[in-house]
Amino acid sequence: MTSYQTKFVNHYIRPYITDTLQRGYTLAGLTVLTIIIFGQFAVRPALNSVMATNQELTLGREASQKLEIKIKALKKADQMLVQYQPQLKLLSQSVAVGGNPGNLLSSISNLAERKGVRLEFYQKETAHQGALGSSSFWLGLSGDFTNIINFLRDLDNTVSLVSVESVSLTQGKITNAAVLMNIYQTN
């Protein structure tokens, strides 16, 4: 070592290594520096992992609470369904038997228009005594024979509670049909 280097080491570095008070501060400073460096590479990823796991647990608890609320709501809805089941049967009977003839007639009219059949009249049948929970009515149709047959085939797909009881056809220039239909209740 040169004399300059020796003076530098003796004056600036040796006191921090040999003097007791300065040596303690040096070791404390180097220890803190080591902890900071070690913390950056070893402790920080572990802390990040712990924080991410804690966040996932929190989200899982929230999801679990929401599912519990939904389960309670579904149980209550199931109880209400059981409680109101008799009223639902009455409602379905009223729709099937009397219901809203306007909606039924509208569905039939739309089908007739699609099939090229003209709806001439709608008349509720009073003489026909159907089964309990059923209602009958007459429809008057006019149009091409093939179109009337196609209309009658697609009637079951369009109006689910209707069955055709009888069909009376008269042939002329235009085929006329009188159709007796029966609406059944669903149980």
HELIX and SHEET records of a PDB file:
HELIX    1   1 SER A    3  PHE A    8  1                                   6    
HELIX    2   2 VAL A    9  ILE A   13  3                                   5    
HELIX    3   3 ARG A   14  THR A   18  1                                   5    
HELIX    4   4 THR A   20  PHE A   38  1                                  19    
HELIX    5   5 GLY A   39  VAL A   43  3                                   5    
HELIX    6   6 ARG A   44  GLN A   83  1                                  40    
HELIX    7   7 GLN A   85  VAL A   97  1                                  13    
HELIX    8   8 PRO A  101  LYS A  115  1                                  15    
HELIX    9   9 PHE A  145  THR A  158  1                                  14    
SHEET    1   A 4 ARG A 118  LYS A 124  0                                        
SHEET    2   A 4 SER A 134  GLY A 143 -1                                        
SHEET    3   A 4 THR A 175  TYR A 184 -1                                        
SHEET    4   A 4 VAL A 162  THR A 170 -1                                        
END                                                                             
